[in-house]
Amino acid sequence: MNSSIRIIRHLPAHPPLAASALTIGNLDGVHLGHLAMLEHVAKAAAERSLAPTVLTFHPHPRAYFAKRQGTTHQAPLQINSLREKLTRIASAGIEQIALLPFNEAMASMAPADFVEHLLYGHLRMRWLMVGPDFRFGHRRGGDLTLLRQMSHDLGFELSVLSEVVDANDQRISSSQVRHALQQGDMTSVSQLLGGPWRVTGHVIHGKKLGRTLGFPTLNLRVSNHTAARFGIYVVRVHGLADQPLPGIASLGKRPTVDDDLGVLLEVHVLDADVQAYGKLVSIELLQHVRDEEKFPDLTTLTAAMQRDRQHAMDYFAHHGLQNNT
């Protein structure tokens, strides 16, 4: 992540924030529509000598309300980890990220207070960009009409960004990304995100079963609420060498082994025996090969793993390592 990025988790901030050009959103997945918005923010900030800033929340407001109402099954599945989300925001030129808890106090804040005290006061917002359907405050009572009135009263600039569309003139949305991930359609996911979907994290110890079967793996924890389809993926591994390394990976809960480690991404690097425990790596998922299966025994599992490994080798032989997104 950009070392100059400032992440604010509590307000008021100490030291105070720089006067900001601000946008607000869950930025779930940080897709091409979000990136276009962030580029506008960075450009406006540079023109006005302001700090490009994002306000986002954790947990996702819909997840908060689902938990409060006892309907957690209706919470949106997670596209990116928090680490990946913040990294993608920072890579778009944002210098300040206000990552605030979405809780009862935030949910019950009056719309006018949200603008005057939180945005204009604490976040020192002097230029604001929102989408045309932006709603905010208690029961989503605030809208563009209120924002326009308050921009006049408080003296900040308001910009409304029209929707960003894809090649088929369809609005690019987090729901599209989530659906493509659930389908294992990694080509569409990559097109919507502007690059492959990835899992970034520190390599942890697993049960070492893969090593005994001849398939040593790097293991990364993944959210139990991930939107990604469980199964086998062709992957590209960053962080272990000067160039990315080819691999084959399993995402899921390992039904054949029946352990209790939660959702793991287990990555077998092709033609390399790497020592990676504790290292920070980033795994790009390029192609969904097949769904996760429960095999009757380890012999059958090993045979399937050998077929998957050969599939990955054929994939990279055809596509190459660098330009296969």
Phi, psi and omega in degrees: 000148177307121185292342182271358180290140176248124179251123183250119182254347181219149177237148358290150183277144176231120355292165180302154178291156171288149176307136196236150160262121197236145162226162188229137175174163175287333180047048181287111182094339182044066182274184185299328176295316176297316183298322177298319178297315181295325176296320176298317180297313181298320180293314179298321179297316180297321181290337186245007182056044176247167178266122178294125193223146176236136169253122177221170189233154173216124002286175173304132181308322180294326177292321179298312182291325178297318179293318182296327182268002180071026180237053185298338178294344179267357178293144181294138175293151188275129177275305180242152168292163178299320179300314182293320179300311181294323179296317181292323177297313182297324182292344179271009176097010179279137183254336180230129175237117173270105180257095190253148179291133173268111185222190183299320180297318180290318183294330185263004182291131178297142182307317181294322177294322178304317182284308188288315187270315183282304185286303186285321182280290185291317184269357176052040180292125177240348175215133186229132173242130176224168174276169185292340181251022183296128175231150187204165177081181184307128181053029179054040186281343180272145180217188183297327179299314178294319180299318180296319179295317183286331175295325176290316183291318185269338178090035173248158179274143178237129178235135179248119182268126177292162183297143174270131184244161179270191184296339180260018180062025175264139179300132177278125185221160175297328178298322176298314180298315181299317180296315180297321177296318180294332178275350185073020181272081188286339175295313178295320178302313181297322179293321182286327182270344186082019180165167184298148173290141185222157173243125180240135179178179178272138180291131182245166176285138172252204180274358179065015180294319181302322181295321180290337179268001181090012180230072179300142184231154167264133185245130177233138175285142178231146180304139174297345182255020181297144177279347185291139178293134176293148177150197183259136184228144164283132186226165174234132189252124178248145173109357181249346181207172180297328179245155176297151181249143179281149180202174173231140188221155174243126176249121178156207186245013174054067184297332180290323183278328177059052175258187186234037184273003182077200181278125178236149165256112181255116189248123174258116179280129182288135171054035177204137175251101187252144174260107192232003184304130179087347182282151176272118181234161177231124185248119176267127179266114190262323184209134174276122185269311180198165178283161175295139181230155172258115182266152184291335181200171184290333178296316178293320177300314181297319178298319178294320179297323178294321177294319179297318179299317179294323177301315180296319179297319177294321180300310182289330176296327180277315188266338190081171184270329189271323192240056182238031179269000000 
